[in-house]
């Protein structure tokens, strides 16, 4: 059972008219706070970045560290340390790239897949909690509105 947190960071107490992005930030902060707690309190003691790396390789098996760096925008040295830690803990495995043996193709191990499955279950529970009381129509409207907000903010080439 997850402990209740008393996380008051970024809770300004201001009125809702402070802005859409302020509210989106607050919602994401609450989500991440609860997800971090599961990571910290769980049997695997993962950091948020470690979970993001595992998630990347779950959806991009046999990708390289460079692929992950391009996708995440993170520093290659930081990712190299994270990947080394995840490999040492048995969550990632690598094989040399056939075309360029200097590159490693990384994939989740069975243990990595199990951890990622637990994290996915927690994310689904948090999602269900977040939209509790909203009808399917309202959930669809919320998704569409958020997609429009995201589209408005995307850089146009």
C-alpha positions as CSV (number, residue, x, y, z in Angstrom):
1,X,0.0,0.0,0.0
2,X,1.3,3.4,-0.9
3,X,1.9,5.9,1.9
4,X,0.2,9.3,1.6
5,X,2.7,12.0,0.9
6,X,2.6,15.5,2.3
7,X,4.1,17.1,-0.7
8,X,3.5,20.9,-0.8
9,X,6.1,21.8,-3.3
10,X,4.7,24.0,-6.1
11,X,1.3,24.3,-4.3
12,X,1.0,28.1,-4.3
13,X,-2.6,28.2,-3.1
14,X,-3.4,30.6,-5.9
15,X,-6.7,30.6,-7.7
16,X,-7.3,28.3,-10.7
17,X,-7.2,31.3,-13.1
18,X,-3.5,31.3,-12.6
19,X,-3.2,29.6,-15.9
20,X,-3.6,26.3,-17.8
21,X,0.1,25.6,-17.8
22,X,0.4,26.2,-14.1
23,X,-2.4,23.6,-13.5
24,X,-0.8,21.1,-15.9
25,X,2.5,21.6,-14.0
26,X,0.8,21.0,-10.7
27,X,-0.9,17.8,-12.0
28,X,2.3,16.4,-13.4
29,X,4.1,17.3,-10.1
30,X,1.5,15.3,-8.1
31,X,1.7,12.4,-10.6
32,X,5.5,12.3,-10.5
33,X,5.6,12.6,-6.7
34,X,3.4,9.5,-6.4
35,X,5.3,7.6,-9.0
36,X,8.7,8.6,-7.3
37,X,7.3,7.2,-4.0
38,X,6.7,3.9,-5.6
39,X,10.1,3.9,-7.1
40,X,11.8,4.8,-3.8
41,X,9.7,2.5,-1.7
42,X,9.6,-0.4,-4.1
43,X,11.9,-3.5,-4.0
44,X,14.1,-2.2,-6.8
45,X,14.8,1.4,-5.5
46,X,15.0,3.0,-8.9
47,X,15.4,6.6,-9.7
48,X,13.1,8.5,-12.0
49,X,15.8,8.6,-14.7
50,X,16.5,4.9,-14.4
51,X,12.8,4.2,-14.9
52,X,12.8,6.5,-18.0
53,X,15.8,4.6,-19.5
54,X,14.1,1.3,-18.9
55,X,10.9,2.6,-20.5
56,X,12.9,3.8,-23.5
57,X,14.5,0.4,-24.1
58,X,11.1,-1.3,-23.5
59,X,9.7,0.5,-26.5
60,X,13.0,0.6,-28.5
61,X,14.6,-2.8,-28.0
62,X,18.1,-3.1,-29.5
63,X,18.5,0.7,-29.6
64,X,21.9,2.2,-28.7
65,X,22.9,4.5,-26.0
66,X,23.2,7.3,-28.6
67,X,19.7,6.6,-29.7
68,X,18.5,7.0,-26.1
69,X,20.5,10.2,-25.8
70,X,19.0,11.7,-28.9
71,X,15.5,10.7,-27.8
72,X,15.8,12.1,-24.3
73,X,18.1,15.1,-24.9
74,X,20.2,13.9,-21.9
75,X,23.9,14.2,-21.7
76,X,25.7,11.1,-23.1
77,X,27.9,10.8,-20.0
78,X,24.9,10.8,-17.6
79,X,23.2,8.2,-19.7
80,X,26.3,6.1,-19.9
81,X,26.4,6.0,-16.0
82,X,22.7,5.2,-15.8
83,X,23.0,2.4,-18.4
84,X,26.1,0.9,-16.7
85,X,24.2,0.9,-13.4
86,X,21.1,-0.8,-15.0
87,X,23.3,-3.4,-16.7
88,X,25.1,-4.1,-13.4
89,X,21.8,-4.6,-11.7
90,X,20.7,-7.0,-14.4
91,X,17.9,-4.9,-15.9
92,X,19.6,-4.2,-19.3
93,X,21.7,-6.4,-21.5
94,X,23.8,-5.5,-24.6
95,X,25.2,-7.1,-27.7
96,X,27.7,-5.5,-30.0
97,X,26.2,-4.0,-33.2
98,X,27.1,-6.2,-36.2
99,X,27.8,-3.2,-38.4
100,X,29.8,-1.2,-35.8
101,X,31.2,-3.3,-32.9
102,X,31.9,-0.1,-30.9
103,X,28.1,0.3,-30.4
104,X,26.0,-1.8,-28.1
105,X,22.5,-2.8,-28.9
106,X,20.6,-2.6,-25.5
107,X,17.5,-4.5,-24.5
108,X,15.6,-5.2,-21.3
109,X,16.4,-8.5,-19.5
110,X,13.6,-10.6,-18.0
111,X,14.2,-8.7,-14.7
112,X,14.0,-5.4,-16.5
113,X,10.8,-6.4,-18.2
114,X,9.4,-7.4,-14.8
115,X,10.3,-4.0,-13.2
116,X,8.9,-2.2,-16.2
117,X,5.7,-4.1,-15.9
118,X,5.3,-3.1,-12.3
119,X,6.0,0.6,-13.2
120,X,3.4,0.4,-16.0
121,X,0.8,-1.1,-13.6
122,X,1.4,1.8,-11.2
123,X,1.1,4.4,-14.0
124,X,-2.2,2.8,-15.0
125,X,-3.5,3.0,-11.4
126,X,-2.4,6.6,-11.1
127,X,-4.1,7.4,-14.5
128,X,-7.3,5.7,-13.3
129,X,-7.2,7.7,-10.1
130,X,-6.6,10.9,-11.9
131,X,-9.6,10.6,-14.2
132,X,-11.9,9.0,-11.6
133,X,-15.4,10.6,-11.8
134,X,-14.9,11.7,-15.4
135,X,-17.1,10.1,-18.0
136,X,-15.6,8.5,-21.1
137,X,-16.8,11.5,-23.1
138,X,-15.1,13.9,-20.6
139,X,-11.9,12.0,-20.7
140,X,-11.9,12.1,-24.5
141,X,-12.5,15.9,-24.4
142,X,-9.7,16.4,-21.9
143,X,-7.3,14.4,-24.1
144,X,-8.3,16.3,-27.2
145,X,-7.9,19.7,-25.4
146,X,-4.5,18.7,-24.0
147,X,-3.4,17.6,-27.5
148,X,-4.4,21.0,-28.9
149,X,-2.5,22.7,-26.1
150,X,0.6,20.6,-26.9
151,X,0.2,21.3,-30.6
152,X,0.1,25.0,-30.0
153,X,3.4,24.8,-28.1
154,X,5.2,22.6,-30.6
155,X,7.9,24.3,-32.5
156,X,6.9,24.8,-36.1
157,X,9.7,24.2,-38.6
